[in-house]
Amino acid sequence: MINSRVLTVSLMSKSTPGNGFSPGAGVLGVKSPPKFYDAADILVDSEDIQPASLAPGVLLLADGTKFRGHLFGAENIAQGELVFTTGMCGYQESLTDPSFAGQVLTFTWPLLGNYGIHANSSESSGVWPRGVVCRQMMKVPDHRDSVGSVHEFLSAHGVPGIEGIDTRALTKRVREHGTVLCVFGPIDKEQEMQSILDNLIPPDSQDLVAEVTCSESVLLNEGATNAEGDLLPRLAAIDCGIKFNILRELCRRFEVVWCPANMKFDDIIEQWSPDAFFSSNGPGDPAHPGAATVARNTLSSAVRADLPVMGICLGHQLMGLAAGLRTYKLKYGHRGANQPVIDLQNGRVHITSQNHGFAVEDPNQGMLAPHPSGACSSKGNNVLGADFKVRYVNANDRTVEGLDLVGKSSFTVQFHPEACPGPHDAAPLFDRFSELVKQDLLSNPMTQTLGGEN
């Protein structure tokens, strides 16, 4: 068994079983790309894992609500913030999405694990929810490429699960009253769990970005070129909880340096000389004074230095804070693969994949769909040296979904253009950023550092 909080950039040895993750593989000009752990690798050559006991369990909510069910996965006590996701598939990607760190994840689709767990299909090296809630867990998956069941996956990573829960009633409660702290585990430990719940600290108060970010910077696809043999621009990708498929998409367009969230701007410039910056998705409160604030300062420094910047999800929220807007906790967040987003520039609607519990306030209407707790950041100043405009809004609740910086080659989106699985409506946004970087290099030949060359 391994701890699900393994470092994202743990390199695989040549003798390590499993397919691993190598975003630089297959990119033109790249000869020896590094390879990293995929969360499913643990099942490829693992010892036999005991079947789920399905022992009686109980889920307790902070408001006093109680649900009974049966346990699977690691039979430990799970604790965290209860959230839900509406995707009908993609559970492996959700389980391995670092944005779920600190949370207990409810799947609204009633069947979990139909097609099993697949090698090389995770979004990180670990399983990040602190617990999993579902209606029915499939004991025997039905897919020829499956390397194990959801139970085996969670058990191997030390994450508890509970099934037999009325997830419809549970989700309605969260939608009506907001996300809530919870705990679940063996029914004979209910008194102990109640004590844990009474003293449970909201995960948002913890430095979750520091928990999920990589430990050191690494060049993923050294020597990457385009079809004409020209070196690709070098991009510093700030890892606030980055998903593997984001790195794949970036490596197709840039020479990518994977950087920890707490790596400062000056250090990145000195060591890697990037042409542009990118900031990823991630968990927790974007206004947390820890690693998220370091990442925010890095992004604002990059904008002030006239380097192109793109932010996704948490990266969007960090840029919103740097623009002087408040961030705030949403009532129940946006988690799923069917969130409609309106591009205010042309009126087009994109169906998007999203996973976030905080939002950037609207500059005119303020905080929309806020959590009953009223949790929000303090009002700040615009430190970007540029004005901004709201480019995207959510079609359901009108919350801000993206910003464009006026006069800068920089923009942000709250949703995930790399959606895997999910709709591909927003995938061209990576191409948009790539073009902005190319145009910026052409218009600033004196500062051009293609491929990190000075």
Secondary structure as UniProt FT lines:
FT   TURN            4..5
FT   TURN            8..9
FT   TURN            14..15
FT   TURN            23..26
FT   TURN            28..29
FT   TURN            39..40
FT   HELIX           41..44
FT   STRAND          56..61
FT   TURN            62..63
FT   STRAND          66..73
FT   STRAND          78..85
FT   HELIX           91..95
FT   HELIX           98..100
FT   TURN            101..102
FT   STRAND          103..107
FT   STRAND          111..112
FT   TURN            114..115
FT   STRAND          117..118
FT   TURN            119..120
FT   STRAND          131..133
FT   STRAND          136..137
FT   TURN            144..145
FT   STRAND          146..148
FT   HELIX           150..156
FT   TURN            157..158
FT   STRAND          160..163
FT   HELIX           167..177
FT   STRAND          180..186
FT   HELIX           187..189
FT   HELIX           190..198
FT   HELIX           203..205
FT   HELIX           208..212
FT   STRAND          218..219
FT   TURN            222..223
FT   TURN            227..228
FT   STRAND          234..239
FT   HELIX           244..251
FT   TURN            252..253
FT   STRAND          255..260
FT   TURN            261..262
FT   HELIX           265..272
FT   STRAND          276..279
FT   TURN            286..287
FT   TURN            289..290
FT   HELIX           291..304
FT   TURN            305..306
FT   STRAND          309..312
FT   HELIX           314..322
FT   TURN            323..324
FT   STRAND          327..343
FT   TURN            344..346
FT   STRAND          349..360
FT   TURN            363..365
FT   TURN            372..373
FT   STRAND          388..394
FT   TURN            395..397
FT   STRAND          400..405
FT   TURN            406..407
FT   STRAND          410..413
FT   TURN            417..418
FT   TURN            425..427
FT   HELIX           428..443
FT   HELIX           445..447
FT   HELIX           450..452
//
